[in-house]
Amino acid sequence: MPSFDVVSEVDIHQAGNAVDQANRVVSNRFDFKGVDAKFEREERVITIVAEAEFQVQQMVDMLQNALHKCDIDIKSIEYGDIQASGKQCKQQLTLRHGIASDTCKKIVKMIKAEKFKVQAQIQAEQVRISGKKRDDLQAVIGFLKAQKLDIPLQFVNFRD
């Protein structure tokens, strides 16, 4: 019975490359000369450090451009509040991993509402879709790609 998994994952290695690239852009930018501004990454958390709030906002744009170049969807980022302390402003960005259970339920409900001839099962942080025909599964993939969800979706483990 053909099946595939719907997941939401971020390649950590590519995220590290994007952070390094954004750090290089900051060091080369004229308006950041002599300013203590940098990106720091620890696993799934990226911290932006700068001297002023507007610089942090500019750095968020730089990071988004770098992530986009590394094929990481911007929707996979959760933005924290900008915290000012002394001479520094910080903002933490978290890279989402997995699909939240309420979003999984929403995906299953959407598939059932469209009356596809498939079964959808929630498995931890992913949704497994199985059906009798490959064409049905491809129709579900097309349907899910057309939906406006707040997280990026990837389709993996397509098995016949």
C-alpha positions as CSV (number, residue, x, y, z in Angstrom):
1,M,0.0,0.0,0.0
2,P,1.7,3.3,-1.1
3,S,2.3,5.9,1.6
4,F,4.3,9.0,2.4
5,D,5.0,11.2,5.5
6,V,4.2,14.9,5.8
7,V,6.9,16.5,8.0
8,S,8.2,19.9,8.8
9,E,12.0,19.9,9.2
10,V,14.9,22.3,8.9
11,D,18.4,21.2,7.8
12,I,20.5,22.3,10.7
13,H,23.7,22.2,8.7
14,Q,22.2,24.5,6.1
15,A,21.0,26.8,8.9
16,G,24.6,27.0,10.2
17,N,25.8,27.9,6.7
18,A,23.1,30.6,6.5
19,V,24.2,32.1,9.9
20,D,27.9,32.1,8.8
21,Q,26.9,33.8,5.6
22,A,24.9,36.4,7.4
23,N,27.8,37.0,9.8
24,R,30.0,37.7,6.8
25,V,27.5,40.1,5.4
26,V,27.3,42.0,8.7
27,S,31.1,42.3,8.9
28,N,31.2,43.7,5.3
29,R,28.4,46.2,5.5
30,F,29.4,49.8,5.7
31,D,26.6,50.8,8.2
32,F,27.8,48.1,10.6
33,K,31.5,49.1,10.7
34,G,32.7,49.6,14.3
35,V,29.4,48.1,15.7
36,D,29.3,45.0,17.9
37,A,26.8,43.0,15.9
38,K,26.7,39.3,15.3
39,F,24.7,36.1,14.9
40,E,25.1,33.2,17.3
41,R,23.6,29.7,16.7
42,E,23.1,26.9,19.2
43,E,21.3,23.9,17.8
44,R,17.9,25.3,16.9
45,V,18.2,28.8,18.4
46,I,19.7,31.7,16.6
47,T,20.5,34.8,18.7
48,I,21.0,38.2,17.1
49,V,23.1,40.7,19.0
50,A,23.4,44.3,18.1
51,E,23.7,47.7,19.7
52,A,20.3,49.1,18.7
53,E,16.9,47.8,17.9
54,F,16.8,49.0,14.3
55,Q,20.1,47.2,13.7
56,V,18.6,44.0,15.0
57,Q,15.7,44.4,12.6
58,Q,18.1,44.9,9.7
59,M,20.0,41.8,10.8
60,V,16.8,39.8,10.7
61,D,16.3,40.8,7.1
62,M,20.0,39.8,6.3
63,L,19.4,36.4,8.0
64,Q,16.1,35.8,6.1
65,N,18.0,36.5,2.8
66,A,20.7,34.0,3.8
67,L,18.2,31.4,4.9
68,H,16.3,31.8,1.6
69,K,19.6,31.3,-0.4
70,C,20.2,28.1,1.6
71,D,16.7,26.8,0.7
72,I,15.3,27.1,4.2
73,D,11.7,28.3,4.4
74,I,11.2,31.6,6.4
75,K,8.0,30.2,7.9
76,S,10.1,27.7,9.9
77,I,11.3,30.6,12.2
78,E,9.6,31.7,15.4
79,Y,10.6,35.2,16.3
80,G,11.2,36.1,19.9
81,D,10.9,39.6,21.4
82,I,13.7,42.1,21.1
83,Q,15.3,42.5,24.6
84,A,17.4,45.6,25.4
85,S,19.9,45.3,28.2
86,G,22.6,47.9,28.7
87,K,24.4,48.6,25.4
88,Q,23.1,45.5,23.6
89,C,19.8,44.4,22.1
90,K,19.1,40.7,21.6
91,Q,16.5,38.7,19.7
92,Q,16.2,35.0,19.7
93,L,14.9,33.1,16.7
94,T,13.9,29.5,17.0
95,L,13.9,27.1,14.1
96,R,10.7,25.0,14.3
97,H,11.1,21.2,14.1
98,G,8.2,18.9,13.6
99,I,4.5,19.6,13.3
100,A,2.5,20.6,16.4
101,S,-0.3,18.2,17.3
102,D,-3.1,20.8,16.6
103,T,-1.6,21.4,13.1
104,C,-1.5,17.6,12.5
105,K,-5.1,17.4,13.5
106,K,-5.9,20.3,11.1
107,I,-4.1,18.6,8.2
108,V,-6.0,15.3,8.8
109,K,-9.3,17.2,9.0
110,M,-8.6,19.0,5.7
111,I,-7.7,15.7,4.0
112,K,-10.9,14.0,5.3
113,A,-13.0,17.1,4.3
114,E,-11.8,16.8,0.7
115,K,-12.9,13.1,0.7
116,F,-9.6,11.7,-0.8
117,K,-9.5,7.9,-0.9
118,V,-6.6,7.8,1.6
119,Q,-6.0,7.3,5.3
120,A,-4.2,9.9,7.4
121,Q,-2.6,9.0,10.7
122,I,-0.8,11.2,13.2
123,Q,2.6,9.8,14.2
124,A,4.3,12.0,16.9
125,E,5.4,15.1,14.9
126,Q,4.4,13.9,11.5
127,V,1.4,12.7,9.5
128,R,1.5,9.5,7.5
129,I,-0.8,9.3,4.5
130,S,-1.5,5.9,2.9
131,G,-3.8,4.9,0.1
132,K,-4.4,2.3,-2.6
133,K,-3.3,4.3,-5.6
134,R,-0.2,6.5,-6.1
135,D,-2.4,9.0,-8.0
136,D,-4.5,9.6,-4.8
137,L,-1.4,10.3,-2.8
138,Q,-0.1,12.7,-5.5
139,A,-3.4,14.5,-5.4
140,V,-3.1,14.9,-1.6
141,I,0.4,16.3,-2.0
142,G,-0.9,18.8,-4.5
143,F,-3.7,19.7,-2.2
144,L,-1.5,20.2,0.8
145,K,1.0,22.3,-1.2
146,A,-1.9,24.6,-2.2
147,Q,-3.0,25.2,1.4
148,K,-1.8,28.2,3.3
149,L,-0.4,26.8,6.5
150,D,1.8,28.6,9.0
151,I,4.6,26.0,8.7
152,P,6.5,24.7,5.7
153,L,5.7,21.1,4.8
154,Q,8.0,18.4,3.2
155,F,6.9,15.1,1.8
156,V,9.2,12.2,2.6
157,N,9.4,8.4,2.6
158,F,7.2,8.0,-0.5
159,R,6.8,4.2,-0.8
160,D,5.0,2.0,-3.3
